[in-house]
Amino acid sequence: MLLWLAEYLAQYHSGFLVVQYITLRGILSVLTALFIAFWVGPIMIRKLQEKQVGQAIRDDGPKSHLSKAGTPTMGGALILVAIVISTLLWGDLENRFVWITLGVLFIFGAVGWVDDWRKVVEKNPRGLPARWKYCRLCLVLHRAKPGGNPVDRALLQERGHQHGLVLHRAHLFCD
């Protein structure tokens, strides 16, 4: 969004053209995400502690992990919030790869949320089985890669590229 604003303001002052450089936007995006994490982090941790969203500890783990009982989980949500807001502010929203990356990030976050949900609400210290997670995440990545979806296949064929799909052994992780 800020890229669009800078492009509009560049017609009045040429100094705003510097925002078009991806290196500057990358640095400012990282700093924005860091600021958001520092600002939202304590609030989110306090809310999670109030709701007693704590992680269950496995019985078969090391005894030193017992001190982690009740530690707020779902910290990935803080990271996702910071990344998404920062990307929406500084990213080139006309670039479809930005949206694909945000979609993959959202789906990976959803898998992490389900894993944490099972740990917290269902009191299952193991969370999701690793086989389930890897299977779904590999399938998501397969669809997101160039040529992994019908739109990309059509574009590749239009440009004269021969493209054969490989499932990357994702089926081996499925139950």
C-alpha positions, 0 to 999 in steps of 0.5 A, a space after each residue: 500500500 505504501 508503494 502505491 502511495 509513494 508512486 502517487 506522491 512521486 509526481 509531486 516530489 521525486 524523492 518518493 521514487 526511492 520507495 520503488 527500490 526493493 532493497 529499501 522496502 525489504 529493510 523497512 518491512 523487516 523493521 516494521 515487522 520487528 516493531 509490530 512484534 515488539 508492540 503486539 507481543 507483550 499484549 498477546 502474551 498477556 492475553 494468552 496467559 489470562 486465557 490460560 492457553 498453556 502448553 501440555 508437557 509430554 510425560 516421556 520427555 526430559 524432566 527439565 521440560 516440566 518447568 515449561 508447563 503452562 508456557 503460553 503457546 501459539 507464538 506463531 500467531 504473533 509472527 504471522 501478524 507481524 509478517 502479514 501487516 508488514 507485507 501488506 504495507 511494503 509489498 508490491 500488491 500487484 505481484 501475484 507471487 506476493 499473494 501466493 507467498 501470503 497464501 502459503 504462509 496462511 496455510 502453514 500458520 493454519 496447520 500450526 494453529 491446529 497443532 497448537 489447538 490440539 495441544 492446548 484444548 484437547 490436552 494432547 501434548 503430541 499435537 498433530 502427527 508429523 506425517 499428517 503435517 508433512 503430507 499437507 504442507 508438501 501438497 500445498 507447496 506443490 500447488 504453489 510452485 510455478 507450474 503446480 497449478 492450472 494457471 501456471 501450466 497454461 502460462 508455461 504452455 503458452 510460452 512454449 515450455 514443456 512441463 511435467 508435474 512431479 509430486 515430489 514424493 508428498 504421497 509417501 507422507 500421507 496416511 
